[in-house]
Amino acid sequence: MTARIIDGKAIAADLRATVAREVARLSGAHGLVPGLAVVLVGENPASAVYVRNKSKQTIEAGMRSFDHRLPDTVTEDELLALVARLNADPLVHGILVQLPLPVQIDSHKVLAAVDPMKDVDGFHPVNAGRLATGLSALVPCTPLGCILLAKTVHASLTGLDAVVIGRSNIVGKPLIQLLLNENATVTVAHSKTRDLPAVCRRADILFAAVGRPEMVRGDWVRPGATVIDVGINRIAGPDGKSRIVGDVAYAEAVEVAGAITPVPGGVGPMTIACLLVNTVRAAAAIAGLPPPAV
Ligand code: NDP
């Protein structure tokens, strides 16, 4: 058996097209052009690429993009002052502070300073709490993308056994909450979990968000299960060149799973698409308009 490949690139492109339509509608009917501000501190090359892609896709969707680059010597007070300015700026509906931040800055303090209505990363404690208590919230982009991908395979997640490996605030924990909202039966595994392969084999849907290259082997996957691989790991290939692999041993798992996301081209493209979704949702909410159709 060979798994169906879940084409995150194509699904993300469709989602971006839907976002662009909603942006056109909001700006035509209400004069509202959603704006996303991205703050990048320092010169981390991976972050710089990510931020460039975000800006490009924001503009392609018809939204305004505001880039703020700060040196890695910036003080916490200076960064907080910028966040305060963006909170007050009526053209800005979404604020994203790219992580990681330099050591002199308390990232929790910075994330908590973002207006929860503009918190398009969904990392503010107010949004995390709202999600956990079943209220409407801005939801972290990567887990939101994971759910959308899972739903391309399973029209409903109700009653399915979902196993999430990883319990970070950015991926694992919000993913657990989203799965509960979808009525899945959720098991959370982490570094202290006993017999992880056996736990994984229970899953109808297996989400790997670990950060360990190809840790999940093919025989950890229940035949026919859906595998959503969040991992992005850069490793040296046999030719000495670096390449990106997921947390799942793809070549093995693709022979067992019913459906699987590739890396790259699976969860990754969905993350930015969901950021655009959150920006449109934030803009509509701030303007007091009904939730957009995306
Ligand atoms: P973290 O390092 O914050 O969390 C990793 C989690 O995996 C922790 O909960 C940890 O457990 C668990 N873990 C570590 N080792 C093991 C192990 N041997 N067995 C079981 N569980 C283990 O990572 P993130 O959540 O930030 O990211 C996870 C992966 O997703 C990374 O590869 C990252 O690059 C990728 N990522 C991809 C994104 C995308 O857009 N596609 C966006 C964000 C992340 P414990 O809590 O016990 O330490």
py3Dmol code that shows the C-alpha trace and the ligand (Angstrom):
import py3Dmol

protein = """\
ATOM      1  CA  MET A   1       0.000   0.000   0.000  1.00  0.00           C
ATOM      2  CA  THR A   2       1.255   3.483  -0.792  1.00  0.00           C
ATOM      3  CA  ALA A   3      -0.206   6.470   0.984  1.00  0.00           C
ATOM      4  CA  ARG A   4      -2.059   9.307  -0.635  1.00  0.00           C
ATOM      5  CA  ILE A   5       0.245  12.342  -0.530  1.00  0.00           C
ATOM      6  CA  ILE A   6      -1.361  15.368   1.087  1.00  0.00           C
ATOM      7  CA  ASP A   7      -0.232  18.241  -1.138  1.00  0.00           C
ATOM      8  CA  GLY A   8       0.197  21.091   1.351  1.00  0.00           C
ATOM      9  CA  LYS A   9       1.575  23.366  -1.338  1.00  0.00           C
ATOM     10  CA  ALA A  10      -1.568  23.118  -3.480  1.00  0.00           C
ATOM     11  CA  ILE A  11      -3.931  23.266  -0.494  1.00  0.00           C
ATOM     12  CA  ALA A  12      -2.114  26.375   0.808  1.00  0.00           C
ATOM     13  CA  ALA A  13      -2.345  27.996  -2.642  1.00  0.00           C
ATOM     14  CA  ASP A  14      -6.128  27.417  -2.655  1.00  0.00           C
ATOM     15  CA  LEU A  15      -6.381  28.898   0.824  1.00  0.00           C
ATOM     16  CA  ARG A  16      -4.377  31.972  -0.192  1.00  0.00           C
ATOM     17  CA  ALA A  17      -6.709  32.431  -3.179  1.00  0.00           C
ATOM     18  CA  THR A  18      -9.706  32.333  -0.814  1.00  0.00           C
ATOM     19  CA  VAL A  19      -7.982  34.871   1.440  1.00  0.00           C
ATOM     20  CA  ALA A  20      -7.351  37.139  -1.564  1.00  0.00           C
ATOM     21  CA  ARG A  21     -11.047  36.978  -2.503  1.00  0.00           C
ATOM     22  CA  GLU A  22     -12.057  37.924   1.050  1.00  0.00           C
ATOM     23  CA  VAL A  23      -9.544  40.778   1.078  1.00  0.00           C
ATOM     24  CA  ALA A  24     -10.992  42.080  -2.207  1.00  0.00           C
ATOM     25  CA  ARG A  25     -14.504  41.851  -0.757  1.00  0.00           C
ATOM     26  CA  LEU A  26     -13.567  43.629   2.487  1.00  0.00           C
ATOM     27  CA  SER A  27     -11.765  46.406   0.702  1.00  0.00           C
ATOM     28  CA  GLY A  28     -14.502  46.796  -1.956  1.00  0.00           C
ATOM     29  CA  ALA A  29     -17.472  46.687   0.406  1.00  0.00           C
ATOM     30  CA  HIS A  30     -15.984  48.297   3.522  1.00  0.00           C
ATOM     31  CA  GLY A  31     -12.784  50.081   2.433  1.00  0.00           C
ATOM     32  CA  LEU A  32     -10.914  47.770   4.774  1.00  0.00           C
ATOM     33  CA  VAL A  33      -7.440  46.662   3.673  1.00  0.00           C
ATOM     34  CA  PRO A  34      -6.009  44.226   6.234  1.00  0.00           C
ATOM     35  CA  GLY A  35      -2.434  45.050   7.275  1.00  0.00           C
ATOM     36  CA  LEU A  36       0.184  42.724   8.736  1.00  0.00           C
ATOM     37  CA  ALA A  37       3.259  43.998  10.577  1.00  0.00           C
ATOM     38  CA  VAL A  38       6.183  41.616  10.951  1.00  0.00           C
ATOM     39  CA  VAL A  39       9.005  42.386  13.358  1.00  0.00           C
ATOM     40  CA  LEU A  40      12.347  40.696  12.785  1.00  0.00           C
ATOM     41  CA  VAL A  41      15.137  41.141  15.298  1.00  0.00           C
ATOM     42  CA  GLY A  42      18.684  40.199  14.262  1.00  0.00           C
ATOM     43  CA  GLU A  43      20.057  38.366  11.272  1.00  0.00           C
ATOM     44  CA  ASN A  44      18.928  34.720  11.703  1.00  0.00           C
ATOM     45  CA  PRO A  45      18.993  33.554   8.029  1.00  0.00           C
ATOM     46  CA  ALA A  46      16.101  31.073   8.411  1.00  0.00           C
ATOM     47  CA  SER A  47      13.933  33.755  10.043  1.00  0.00           C
ATOM     48  CA  ALA A  48      14.881  36.255   7.319  1.00  0.00           C
ATOM     49  CA  VAL A  49      13.729  33.849   4.570  1.00  0.00           C
ATOM     50  CA  TYR A  50      10.511  33.145   6.442  1.00  0.00           C
ATOM     51  CA  VAL A  51       9.799  36.858   6.956  1.00  0.00           C
ATOM     52  CA  ARG A  52      10.489  37.626   3.287  1.00  0.00           C
ATOM     53  CA  ASN A  53       7.994  34.929   2.234  1.00  0.00           C
ATOM     54  CA  LYS A  54       5.397  36.279   4.640  1.00  0.00           C
ATOM     55  CA  SER A  55       5.694  39.802   3.226  1.00  0.00           C
ATOM     56  CA  LYS A  56       5.530  38.563  -0.367  1.00  0.00           C
ATOM     57  CA  GLN A  57       2.439  36.437   0.236  1.00  0.00           C
ATOM     58  CA  THR A  58       0.749  39.187   2.258  1.00  0.00           C
ATOM     59  CA  ILE A  59       1.103  41.606  -0.645  1.00  0.00           C
ATOM     60  CA  GLU A  60       0.030  38.966  -3.197  1.00  0.00           C
ATOM     61  CA  ALA A  61      -3.185  38.489  -1.201  1.00  0.00           C
ATOM     62  CA  GLY A  62      -3.925  42.210  -1.556  1.00  0.00           C
ATOM     63  CA  MET A  63      -3.057  43.143   2.020  1.00  0.00           C
ATOM     64  CA  ARG A  64      -0.639  45.740   3.380  1.00  0.00           C
ATOM     65  CA  SER A  65       2.674  44.465   4.681  1.00  0.00           C
ATOM     66  CA  PHE A  66       4.801  46.404   7.168  1.00  0.00           C
ATOM     67  CA  ASP A  67       8.304  45.092   7.821  1.00  0.00           C
ATOM     68  CA  HIS A  68      10.275  46.175  10.854  1.00  0.00           C
ATOM     69  CA  ARG A  69      13.909  45.069  11.067  1.00  0.00           C
ATOM     70  CA  LEU A  70      15.762  45.699  14.298  1.00  0.00           C
ATOM     71  CA  PRO A  71      19.404  44.960  15.143  1.00  0.00           C
ATOM     72  CA  ASP A  72      20.068  42.120  17.613  1.00  0.00           C
ATOM     73  CA  THR A  73      21.404  44.765  20.020  1.00  0.00           C
ATOM     74  CA  VAL A  74      17.885  46.208  20.431  1.00  0.00           C
ATOM     75  CA  THR A  75      16.747  46.570  24.044  1.00  0.00           C
ATOM     76  CA  GLU A  76      13.554  45.065  25.442  1.00  0.00           C
ATOM     77  CA  ASP A  77      12.181  48.582  26.031  1.00  0.00           C
ATOM     78  CA  GLU A  78      12.794  49.570  22.419  1.00  0.00           C
ATOM     79  CA  LEU A  79      11.041  46.453  21.165  1.00  0.00           C
ATOM     80  CA  LEU A  80       8.121  46.979  23.546  1.00  0.00           C
ATOM     81  CA  ALA A  81       7.850  50.582  22.328  1.00  0.00           C
ATOM     82  CA  LEU A  82       7.584  49.352  18.730  1.00  0.00           C
ATOM     83  CA  VAL A  83       4.886  46.835  19.706  1.00  0.00           C
ATOM     84  CA  ALA A  84       2.963  49.650  21.442  1.00  0.00           C
ATOM     85  CA  ARG A  85       3.150  51.771  18.271  1.00  0.00           C
ATOM     86  CA  LEU A  86       1.885  48.875  16.147  1.00  0.00           C
ATOM     87  CA  ASN A  87      -0.922  48.191  18.649  1.00  0.00           C
ATOM     88  CA  ALA A  88      -2.055  51.806  18.183  1.00  0.00           C
ATOM     89  CA  ASP A  89      -1.655  51.920  14.378  1.00  0.00           C
ATOM     90  CA  PRO A  90      -5.079  51.704  12.665  1.00  0.00           C
ATOM     91  CA  LEU A  91      -3.516  50.374   9.435  1.00  0.00           C
ATOM     92  CA  VAL A  92      -2.074  47.368  11.289  1.00  0.00           C
ATOM     93  CA  HIS A  93      -4.489  44.503  12.055  1.00  0.00           C
ATOM     94  CA  GLY A  94      -1.956  41.752  12.665  1.00  0.00           C
ATOM     95  CA  ILE A  95       1.348  41.856  14.533  1.00  0.00           C
ATOM     96  CA  LEU A  96       3.880  39.058  14.362  1.00  0.00           C
ATOM     97  CA  VAL A  97       7.139  39.178  16.311  1.00  0.00           C
ATOM     98  CA  GLN A  98       9.398  36.573  14.736  1.00  0.00           C
ATOM     99  CA  LEU A  99      10.930  34.158  17.263  1.00  0.00           C
ATOM    100  CA  PRO A 100      13.525  33.439  18.540  1.00  0.00           C
ATOM    101  CA  LEU A 101      14.436  36.781  20.118  1.00  0.00           C
ATOM    102  CA  PRO A 102      17.927  37.643  21.408  1.00  0.00           C
ATOM    103  CA  VAL A 103      18.792  36.650  24.988  1.00  0.00           C
ATOM    104  CA  GLN A 104      18.454  40.153  26.470  1.00  0.00           C
ATOM    105  CA  ILE A 105      14.738  40.124  25.590  1.00  0.00           C
ATOM    106  CA  ASP A 106      12.035  38.269  27.527  1.00  0.00           C
ATOM    107  CA  SER A 107       9.934  36.829  24.693  1.00  0.00           C
ATOM    108  CA  HIS A 108       6.985  36.084  27.012  1.00  0.00           C
ATOM    109  CA  LYS A 109       6.852  39.766  27.936  1.00  0.00           C
ATOM    110  CA  VAL A 110       6.962  40.860  24.304  1.00  0.00           C
ATOM    111  CA  LEU A 111       4.290  38.375  23.172  1.00  0.00           C
ATOM    112  CA  ALA A 112       2.057  39.441  26.074  1.00  0.00           C
ATOM    113  CA  ALA A 113       2.447  43.103  25.015  1.00  0.00           C
ATOM    114  CA  VAL A 114       0.807  42.459  21.618  1.00  0.00           C
ATOM    115  CA  ASP A 115      -2.860  43.500  21.528  1.00  0.00           C
ATOM    116  CA  PRO A 116      -4.736  40.137  21.651  1.00  0.00           C
ATOM    117  CA  MET A 117      -7.015  41.388  18.827  1.00  0.00           C
ATOM    118  CA  LYS A 118      -3.886  41.773  16.620  1.00  0.00           C
ATOM    119  CA  ASP A 119      -2.156  38.619  17.843  1.00  0.00           C
ATOM    120  CA  VAL A 120      -2.151  36.756  14.513  1.00  0.00           C
ATOM    121  CA  ASP A 121       0.374  34.233  15.822  1.00  0.00           C
ATOM    122  CA  GLY A 122      -2.121  33.258  18.537  1.00  0.00           C
ATOM    123  CA  PHE A 123       0.620  33.159  21.178  1.00  0.00           C
ATOM    124  CA  HIS A 124      -0.866  35.720  23.586  1.00  0.00           C
ATOM    125  CA  PRO A 125      -2.048  34.120  26.866  1.00  0.00           C
ATOM    126  CA  VAL A 126      -5.514  35.599  26.257  1.00  0.00           C
ATOM    127  CA  ASN A 127      -5.840  33.764  22.927  1.00  0.00           C
ATOM    128  CA  ALA A 128      -4.326  30.562  24.378  1.00  0.00           C
ATOM    129  CA  GLY A 129      -6.851  30.765  27.227  1.00  0.00           C
ATOM    130  CA  ARG A 130      -9.752  31.519  24.914  1.00  0.00           C
ATOM    131  CA  LEU A 131      -8.843  28.524  22.735  1.00  0.00           C
ATOM    132  CA  ALA A 132      -8.524  26.274  25.789  1.00  0.00           C
ATOM    133  CA  THR A 133     -11.942  27.341  27.083  1.00  0.00           C
ATOM    134  CA  GLY A 134     -13.684  26.933  23.727  1.00  0.00           C
ATOM    135  CA  LEU A 135     -14.120  30.652  22.985  1.00  0.00           C
ATOM    136  CA  SER A 136     -13.370  32.194  19.599  1.00  0.00           C
ATOM    137  CA  ALA A 137      -9.676  33.014  19.402  1.00  0.00           C
ATOM    138  CA  LEU A 138      -6.818  33.767  17.071  1.00  0.00           C
ATOM    139  CA  VAL A 139      -5.232  30.321  16.819  1.00  0.00           C
ATOM    140  CA  PRO A 140      -1.531  29.550  16.182  1.00  0.00           C
ATOM    141  CA  CYS A 141      -0.940  29.131  12.462  1.00  0.00           C
ATOM    142  CA  THR A 142       0.918  25.808  12.290  1.00  0.00           C
ATOM    143  CA  PRO A 143      -1.644  23.777  14.292  1.00  0.00           C
ATOM    144  CA  LEU A 144      -4.456  25.468  12.382  1.00  0.00           C
ATOM    145  CA  GLY A 145      -2.777  24.338   9.157  1.00  0.00           C
ATOM    146  CA  CYS A 146      -2.437  20.791  10.533  1.00  0.00           C
ATOM    147  CA  ILE A 147      -6.175  20.597  11.204  1.00  0.00           C
ATOM    148  CA  LEU A 148      -7.015  21.911   7.731  1.00  0.00           C
ATOM    149  CA  LEU A 149      -4.729  19.279   6.176  1.00  0.00           C
ATOM    150  CA  ALA A 150      -6.240  16.480   8.297  1.00  0.00           C
ATOM    151  CA  LYS A 151      -9.689  17.600   7.161  1.00  0.00           C
ATOM    152  CA  THR A 152      -8.740  17.129   3.520  1.00  0.00           C
ATOM    153  CA  VAL A 153      -8.569  13.420   4.357  1.00  0.00           C
ATOM    154  CA  HIS A 154     -11.256  13.099   7.046  1.00  0.00           C
ATOM    155  CA  ALA A 155     -14.379  15.204   6.512  1.00  0.00           C
ATOM    156  CA  SER A 156     -14.992  14.870  10.251  1.00  0.00           C
ATOM    157  CA  LEU A 157     -12.466  14.165  13.020  1.00  0.00           C
ATOM    158  CA  THR A 158     -15.218  13.215  15.481  1.00  0.00           C
ATOM    159  CA  GLY A 159     -14.342  10.110  17.465  1.00  0.00           C
ATOM    160  CA  LEU A 160     -11.017   9.562  15.704  1.00  0.00           C
ATOM    161  CA  ASP A 161      -7.980   8.646  17.797  1.00  0.00           C
ATOM    162  CA  ALA A 162      -5.468  11.465  17.367  1.00  0.00           C
ATOM    163  CA  VAL A 163      -1.947  11.179  18.757  1.00  0.00           C
ATOM    164  CA  VAL A 164       0.153  14.343  19.003  1.00  0.00           C
ATOM    165  CA  ILE A 165       3.881  13.949  19.663  1.00  0.00           C
ATOM    166  CA  GLY A 166       5.106  17.206  21.171  1.00  0.00           C
ATOM    167  CA  ARG A 167       3.598  19.590  23.716  1.00  0.00           C
ATOM    168  CA  SER A 168       5.134  22.970  22.841  1.00  0.00           C
ATOM    169  CA  ASN A 169       3.111  26.158  23.253  1.00  0.00           C
ATOM    170  CA  ILE A 170       3.577  26.870  19.552  1.00  0.00           C
ATOM    171  CA  VAL A 171       2.437  23.570  18.037  1.00  0.00           C
ATOM    172  CA  GLY A 172       1.531  20.658  20.332  1.00  0.00           C
ATOM    173  CA  LYS A 173      -0.634  22.353  22.966  1.00  0.00           C
ATOM    174  CA  PRO A 174      -2.816  24.434  20.630  1.00  0.00           C
ATOM    175  CA  LEU A 175      -3.130  21.419  18.325  1.00  0.00           C
ATOM    176  CA  ILE A 176      -4.490  19.373  21.234  1.00  0.00           C
ATOM    177  CA  GLN A 177      -7.131  22.037  21.911  1.00  0.00           C
ATOM    178  CA  LEU A 178      -8.128  22.250  18.248  1.00  0.00           C
ATOM    179  CA  LEU A 179      -8.460  18.462  18.059  1.00  0.00           C
ATOM    180  CA  LEU A 180     -10.648  18.428  21.162  1.00  0.00           C
ATOM    181  CA  ASN A 181     -12.828  21.102  19.552  1.00  0.00           C
ATOM    182  CA  GLU A 182     -13.138  18.732  16.571  1.00  0.00           C
ATOM    183  CA  ASN A 183     -14.271  15.944  18.956  1.00  0.00           C
ATOM    184  CA  ALA A 184     -11.206  13.762  18.378  1.00  0.00           C
ATOM    185  CA  THR A 185      -9.961  11.520  21.192  1.00  0.00           C
ATOM    186  CA  VAL A 186      -6.559  13.006  21.893  1.00  0.00           C
ATOM    187  CA  THR A 187      -3.395  11.444  23.274  1.00  0.00           C
ATOM    188  CA  VAL A 188      -0.375  13.673  23.865  1.00  0.00           C
ATOM    189  CA  ALA A 189       3.099  12.175  23.816  1.00  0.00           C
ATOM    190  CA  HIS A 190       6.352  13.892  24.796  1.00  0.00           C
ATOM    191  CA  SER A 191       9.907  13.120  25.805  1.00  0.00           C
ATOM    192  CA  LYS A 192       8.823  11.269  28.966  1.00  0.00           C
ATOM    193  CA  THR A 193       6.218   9.075  27.255  1.00  0.00           C
ATOM    194  CA  ARG A 194       6.760   5.330  27.729  1.00  0.00           C
ATOM    195  CA  ASP A 195       6.710   3.075  24.672  1.00  0.00           C
ATOM    196  CA  LEU A 196       6.136   5.837  22.136  1.00  0.00           C
ATOM    197  CA  PRO A 197       5.891   3.432  19.162  1.00  0.00           C
ATOM    198  CA  ALA A 198       2.952   1.623  20.810  1.00  0.00           C
ATOM    199  CA  VAL A 199       1.236   4.940  21.593  1.00  0.00           C
ATOM    200  CA  CYS A 200       1.651   6.043  17.974  1.00  0.00           C
ATOM    201  CA  ARG A 201       0.235   2.775  16.636  1.00  0.00           C
ATOM    202  CA  ARG A 202      -3.092   3.625  18.293  1.00  0.00           C
ATOM    203  CA  ALA A 203      -3.538   6.680  16.097  1.00  0.00           C
ATOM    204  CA  ASP A 204      -6.037   7.123  13.313  1.00  0.00           C
ATOM    205  CA  ILE A 205      -4.239  10.450  12.817  1.00  0.00           C
ATOM    206  CA  LEU A 206      -0.647  10.893  13.951  1.00  0.00           C
ATOM    207  CA  PHE A 207       0.817  14.396  14.313  1.00  0.00           C
ATOM    208  CA  ALA A 208       4.595  14.581  14.783  1.00  0.00           C
ATOM    209  CA  ALA A 209       5.887  17.906  16.165  1.00  0.00           C
ATOM    210  CA  VAL A 210       9.119  16.852  17.817  1.00  0.00           C
ATOM    211  CA  GLY A 211      12.103  18.426  16.053  1.00  0.00           C
ATOM    212  CA  ARG A 212      13.970  15.105  15.703  1.00  0.00           C
ATOM    213  CA  PRO A 213      14.806  14.077  12.141  1.00  0.00           C
ATOM    214  CA  GLU A 214      12.879  10.996  11.003  1.00  0.00           C
ATOM    215  CA  MET A 215      12.282   9.789  14.554  1.00  0.00           C
ATOM    216  CA  VAL A 216       8.877   8.245  13.771  1.00  0.00           C
ATOM    217  CA  ARG A 217       9.534   4.991  11.932  1.00  0.00           C
ATOM    218  CA  GLY A 218       7.232   3.229   9.474  1.00  0.00           C
ATOM    219  CA  ASP A 219       6.334   0.495  11.960  1.00  0.00           C
ATOM    220  CA  TRP A 220       5.053   3.136  14.426  1.00  0.00           C
ATOM    221  CA  VAL A 221       2.254   3.946  11.971  1.00  0.00           C
ATOM    222  CA  ARG A 222      -0.965   1.987  12.016  1.00  0.00           C
ATOM    223  CA  PRO A 223      -1.699   0.727   8.486  1.00  0.00           C
ATOM    224  CA  GLY A 224      -4.020   3.183   6.769  1.00  0.00           C
ATOM    225  CA  ALA A 225      -3.498   5.975   9.340  1.00  0.00           C
ATOM    226  CA  THR A 226      -3.117   9.635   8.394  1.00  0.00           C
ATOM    227  CA  VAL A 227       0.292  11.130   9.200  1.00  0.00           C
ATOM    228  CA  ILE A 228       0.803  14.888   9.541  1.00  0.00           C
ATOM    229  CA  ASP A 229       4.502  15.697   9.849  1.00  0.00           C
ATOM    230  CA  VAL A 230       5.195  19.127  11.364  1.00  0.00           C
ATOM    231  CA  GLY A 231       8.946  18.669  11.679  1.00  0.00           C
ATOM    232  CA  ILE A 232      11.404  20.828   9.776  1.00  0.00           C
ATOM    233  CA  ASN A 233      14.912  19.493  10.330  1.00  0.00           C
ATOM    234  CA  ARG A 234      17.982  20.405   8.302  1.00  0.00           C
ATOM    235  CA  ILE A 235      20.382  17.485   8.005  1.00  0.00           C
ATOM    236  CA  ALA A 236      23.484  16.741   5.948  1.00  0.00           C
ATOM    237  CA  GLY A 237      22.662  14.518   2.969  1.00  0.00           C
ATOM    238  CA  PRO A 238      24.931  11.732   1.648  1.00  0.00           C
ATOM    239  CA  ASP A 239      26.346  14.201  -0.919  1.00  0.00           C
ATOM    240  CA  GLY A 240      27.357  16.580   1.895  1.00  0.00           C
ATOM    241  CA  LYS A 241      24.640  19.091   0.912  1.00  0.00           C
ATOM    242  CA  SER A 242      22.044  19.906   3.545  1.00  0.00           C
ATOM    243  CA  ARG A 243      18.427  18.922   3.040  1.00  0.00           C
ATOM    244  CA  ILE A 244      15.192  19.276   4.967  1.00  0.00           C
ATOM    245  CA  VAL A 245      13.484  16.245   6.496  1.00  0.00           C
ATOM    246  CA  GLY A 246      10.514  15.880   8.802  1.00  0.00           C
ATOM    247  CA  ASP A 247      10.076  14.122  12.129  1.00  0.00           C
ATOM    248  CA  VAL A 248       8.753  11.069  10.272  1.00  0.00           C
ATOM    249  CA  ALA A 249      10.842   8.595   8.247  1.00  0.00           C
ATOM    250  CA  TYR A 250       8.865   9.412   5.111  1.00  0.00           C
ATOM    251  CA  ALA A 251      10.126   6.611   2.841  1.00  0.00           C
ATOM    252  CA  GLU A 252       9.024   4.015   5.414  1.00  0.00           C
ATOM    253  CA  ALA A 253       5.787   5.678   6.541  1.00  0.00           C
ATOM    254  CA  VAL A 254       4.530   6.294   3.000  1.00  0.00           C
ATOM    255  CA  GLU A 255       4.368   2.497   2.538  1.00  0.00           C
ATOM    256  CA  VAL A 256       2.118   2.053   5.592  1.00  0.00           C
ATOM    257  CA  ALA A 257       0.023   5.193   6.022  1.00  0.00           C
ATOM    258  CA  GLY A 258      -3.266   5.893   4.261  1.00  0.00           C
ATOM    259  CA  ALA A 259      -2.313   9.541   3.759  1.00  0.00           C
ATOM    260  CA  ILE A 260       0.805  11.515   4.624  1.00  0.00           C
ATOM    261  CA  THR A 261       2.228  15.027   4.357  1.00  0.00           C
ATOM    262  CA  PRO A 262       5.626  15.362   2.676  1.00  0.00           C
ATOM    263  CA  VAL A 263       8.430  17.534   4.053  1.00  0.00           C
ATOM    264  CA  PRO A 264       8.918  19.994   2.511  1.00  0.00           C
ATOM    265  CA  GLY A 265       5.570  20.752   0.878  1.00  0.00           C
ATOM    266  CA  GLY A 266       3.198  19.640   3.631  1.00  0.00           C
ATOM    267  CA  VAL A 267       2.575  21.606   6.816  1.00  0.00           C
ATOM    268  CA  GLY A 268       5.165  24.308   6.021  1.00  0.00           C
ATOM    269  CA  PRO A 269       3.242  26.146   3.263  1.00  0.00           C
ATOM    270  CA  MET A 270       0.050  26.007   5.347  1.00  0.00           C
ATOM    271  CA  THR A 271       1.629  28.010   8.162  1.00  0.00           C
ATOM    272  CA  ILE A 272       1.964  31.250   6.181  1.00  0.00           C
ATOM    273  CA  ALA A 273      -1.415  30.719   4.487  1.00  0.00           C
ATOM    274  CA  CYS A 274      -2.998  30.448   7.958  1.00  0.00           C
ATOM    275  CA  LEU A 275      -1.185  33.614   9.016  1.00  0.00           C
ATOM    276  CA  LEU A 276      -2.975  35.403   6.169  1.00  0.00           C
ATOM    277  CA  VAL A 277      -6.273  33.832   7.297  1.00  0.00           C
ATOM    278  CA  ASN A 278      -5.692  35.125  10.833  1.00  0.00           C
ATOM    279  CA  THR A 279      -4.874  38.620   9.554  1.00  0.00           C
ATOM    280  CA  VAL A 280      -8.146  38.808   7.619  1.00  0.00           C
ATOM    281  CA  ARG A 281     -10.068  37.493  10.632  1.00  0.00           C
ATOM    282  CA  ALA A 282      -8.345  40.014  12.921  1.00  0.00           C
ATOM    283  CA  ALA A 283      -9.064  42.904  10.544  1.00  0.00           C
ATOM    284  CA  ALA A 284     -12.762  42.018  10.348  1.00  0.00           C
ATOM    285  CA  ALA A 285     -13.047  41.631  14.135  1.00  0.00           C
ATOM    286  CA  ILE A 286     -11.273  44.951  14.814  1.00  0.00           C
ATOM    287  CA  ALA A 287     -13.578  46.680  12.324  1.00  0.00           C
ATOM    288  CA  GLY A 288     -16.624  45.120  14.037  1.00  0.00           C
ATOM    289  CA  LEU A 289     -17.588  43.162  10.895  1.00  0.00           C
ATOM    290  CA  PRO A 290     -18.897  39.570  10.874  1.00  0.00           C
ATOM    291  CA  PRO A 291     -16.250  36.820  10.621  1.00  0.00           C
ATOM    292  CA  PRO A 292     -14.989  36.520   7.009  1.00  0.00           C
ATOM    293  CA  ALA A 293     -15.691  33.420   4.919  1.00  0.00           C
ATOM    294  CA  VAL A 294     -12.226  32.001   5.437  1.00  0.00           C
TER     295      VAL A 294
END
"""
ligand_1 = """\
48
NDP
P 9.873 22.110 20.737
O 11.324 21.765 20.808
O 9.386 23.343 21.413
O 9.020 20.879 21.293
C 9.350 19.570 20.957
C 8.428 18.617 21.664
O 8.824 17.298 21.305
C 8.496 18.715 23.180
O 7.200 18.654 23.723
C 9.327 17.495 23.577
O 8.943 16.904 24.813
C 8.991 16.516 22.473
N 10.078 15.570 22.308
C 11.401 15.811 22.163
N 12.082 14.667 22.035
C 11.193 13.677 22.112
C 11.295 12.269 22.057
N 12.459 11.645 21.898
N 10.166 11.544 22.163
C 8.976 12.151 22.312
N 8.818 13.482 22.367
C 9.912 14.238 22.273
O 9.520 22.130 19.191
P 8.326 22.874 18.381
O 7.018 22.387 18.842
O 8.594 24.326 18.299
O 8.624 22.303 16.916
C 8.539 20.919 16.616
C 8.967 20.677 15.183
O 8.086 21.376 14.324
C 10.360 21.204 14.833
O 10.945 20.346 13.867
C 10.074 22.560 14.203
O 11.096 22.950 13.293
C 8.804 22.250 13.485
N 7.967 23.437 13.249
C 7.451 23.564 12.000
C 6.643 24.612 11.687
C 6.068 24.683 10.321
O 5.691 25.744 9.861
N 5.924 23.544 9.620
C 6.352 25.678 12.659
C 6.847 25.405 13.997
C 7.661 24.314 14.242
P 9.129 17.632 26.245
O 8.016 18.627 26.312
O 8.985 16.534 27.218
O 10.486 18.275 26.209
"""
view = py3Dmol.view(width=600, height=400)
view.addModel(protein, "pdb")
view.setStyle({"model": 0}, {"cartoon": {"style": "trace"}})
view.addModel(ligand_1, "xyz")
view.setStyle({"model": 1}, {"stick": {}})
view.zoomTo()
view.show()
